[in-house]
Structures are given as structure tokens and as C-alpha cells.
Amino acid sequence: MAGFIPSTPGQKSSDTENRSKKQSILIIVLVALMTEIVAFEFTLVSPGLTDMAVDFQTTRITLVMTIPLLVGGVVVPIVGKLADVYGKKKVLLSAGATFLVGTVLCATVASYPLFLVGRGLQACGLASSVVCYGLIRDLIPSRWVPLGVGGIGVGIGASALIGPILGGWLIDTFGFRSAFWFLFAYSAAVIIAIALLVPETTVRIAHRVDYLGALLLGLGASALILGANNEDLRTVSFVTGIALIVIFVLAERRIAQPLISMSLLARPGVWMTLAIAAAYGVLNGANGALLPQMLRAPSIPGNDQSGLGLSALGYAVQFGLPQGLAAAACGLLAGWVARQHSPRLAMLIGMSGAFIGSLLVAFGLVDTTGATILLGFFMGVANGFFYASSQNLLIEAVPADTQAVTGSMKFTSEQVAGALSSAFLGVIIGNYVLMINPTTGQPIPSMQGYHYSYFICAAAIVVAIAVTLAMKHGRTPATGGLASGQKFDTPETPAVPTR
């Protein structure tokens, strides 16, 4: 690769700062469309969980949502580091190609284990949630970065809006596999557009990828999930999982360039943001895996512990539509709040919405169409404000040459917490069975399990709010990274650092 012209730390290249408004908007739009894949692989799929459970004859259907969260939590930090070394656009396109392979597998296989393998490959698409934020920071003028991040929030909100409705219609009309075929077509078109129209970033930093750390974290989290889902192996799996995670933490302290940087983690602005992300991940994992089943559970007249009996499209209209509208609006609003006031204030607004939404389910208040719409609204507020504010908090906390690393750390915190949450809370749901569906043979869960699960989610959000209130970082208007210092256009260094 050609070398880069050095510039003063804290400044972007003149080409970037002088990029036209039209070019900047094009980049933001295409990057936002790419990040929609992250939400689409959940929102398009979640309305069909009950259909998948019947088709694959499984009671472990929450794994459909757990597997990509778990695999993504391990793989995405590696992808983030590779993006810093070899270029964000190049690595993003490679991850996108792997995602397409997994999507085709999900659309075609008849075996549930192979289907889960496809979901694992789809986790590579989650890399866009880390890499695309870095592209925004690297490629557009600093003054546009907070609004660019908010624009990505709009994209995520739009996919949260469109995904359930489109997925619900496809699933009700053509079966759940049609959602994966649509996802393949959409993703392929966006990946081609990114390849042709978005420039590569010149920001580089040498990294050595911590594959051992990724292996330890992945095996540790997997052992905990196995223990949650297998009563016979519960004790040995929990002990093994905890031991592996302890070894992971100890090993990370001894590695010069670990999967999770302890030196970066020591910064209050970083570890507090990661703690909030993990707490929110508990709720996010529950929303993805549990809410579709809760709202689509059969309605039994005279039984207040039965579900609403929504179809896939009904779930999309009553929950997905208000959630998506709120998330799309709040993603952009959060960018404005961060720029005019502070990203910390935006985070507080988002966590307040998350707390109210959790309590609605916990107290059993989601039993009518109006209550379902209200739940979607509050969860949408939480999504829109969380994703925009958390990224702006990290952008303000660290220089550009560690943006992808810290972004992947946040992603790992959120996704691993979400994977563990969906697995453990899914077990709670399974312990409260109302009856067996005489038509499908599938167990119908009691709403009591969902109520207990969302009390746990509410407790996690209380932790997030407490951390946000204690945070000294992010109390001033967002600068787009200028406050944290930029290290752009430094001479390229060999990507073979030592431990």
C-alpha cells in the first residue's frame, strides 16, 4: 500500500474536511443502508420464530437469536481490528460476503443445526455496526459526524420499522425462508453499492489479532449458554464457563494488544459506556428472543396468563411499526441532542424509555393492542437514543486510531450480554408452561415467565441509568471527535506488532 502524508494529531486530512455536503450525504446514506443489515437480520426473522419452532420441531428456538449475538460478540472485535489494519471498507466487504453465504444457508437447509450454522455465519454482518461508525468518523468532515452518527440511528430505526412489517408479510404469505431470501437480495445490492461508491479510509494502525482471547471468551460464553439450556450439564458447564472467562481476563492483562484492551477499559468514558452497553444488551437480547414469542403466543379466552395470539404481520403492525417509527425519529433526534446538549443526556433519555418499557411487560400490562403499541414506542425510543448516544460517547472518549477497537469492545459487551440474556431468560420462560398446543405439539408458555424475565431486564436498566448519572464524560455538546483528539493520516506502519 502507498504511504500516507502525516498531519497534526487532532486534525483530519484536508480532503476529508473539504469533502462536499453532497458527497458526505451519499456516504452517510450508503453506510446507513449497510448498518440496516444488523437490524434486518433480527427484525425480519423475529416474527417467524414460532413458525421456525414448528418447522424444525424444537423447543430451543431462542438459539436462533442467541447464536448470532454470541458469535458476533466474539468475531466482530476481530473484524474491527482487521479493519484498522487493512482498511475498513475492504474488511467490511469481506464480512458482508460471509454474511451472504450464511443467509443462503438459512434460506435452504432443512436441518436445525445447519440452520444455526447459517445464523452463526450471518453474525459477520454485525461487523457493520462497528466498522461503519468508523467510516463515518474517517470520511466526513468533523462538523457532520454527530449528525452522521444520528443518521445511522435513523437507518437502524428504519429497518426496525420496515423489518417486522415486511418480515411479517413475507412469513405469513410465503413462509419464514422468504425473509432470508429478501435479506440476501437487499444485502447484496447494498454491498455492491458500497464497493462502487464509498472510498476507502486512510486511517491505519498496526494490530496483532488476539485469537486466543476470542477463543477463550467464545468458549466461556458458550459454556454458560450450554449450562442454561441443558440441566444435566448445568454444573460442569457453569464452572467451566466461569473458569474460562476468568482465564480470559487474566490473559488479556498479559497481552500487548488484547481483544479487550485493559488500558482503554481503564478510561472512565470507555468502561462506563461499555457497562451501559452490557446492561442494555440484557434488555435487547430479551426483546429479540422473547417478545415475538410472547406477543404471538395463542390467546386462550378466560385465561389471563395466555398471549395475544398475534400473527406475524399482526406482531409487526402492533409492535414493530411503533417501535420502528420511534427508533427512526429518535435516532436523528439523539444526534441533535448530543450535538446541542450532550450525548450523556441523550443516553439518559434512551434508558428512561427502556426502563418504562421493561416495567410494562414486568407488571403484565401488555394485554391489549394499545398497550402493545405503547410498548413498541418506548422500546423504539430506547433503541434510537441508545445507539446514537453510545457511539457519540465513544467518539468523544477516544482518538480515531482506536475507534474501531473501542467500538468492537462496546459491541462485544452488548452482544455477549444479549446472548446470555436470551439464553438464561429463555430458560425461565420454559419453566412456566401453560399447556401443550394440541395442533403443533409445541408448549405454550405462561405470561408469568415473561413478567419475571422483564423484572430482571428492568433491574439491568436501573444499573445503566445509575452509571449514566455518575458519568463525568459526555456532559458537553459532542464535537465529532475533536475533543478526544484525531490521529489521522499517520504514516502506515507494519501490521506485525509484538506482544
Salt bridges, closest charged atoms under 4 A:
ASP51 OD1 - ARG296 NH1 2.78
ASP55 OD2 - ARG177 NH2 3.70
ASP84 OD1 - LYS88 NZ 3.77
ASP84 OD2 - HIS207 NE2 3.37
ASP138 OD2 - LYS88 NZ 2.65
GLU414 OE1 - LYS410 NZ 3.33
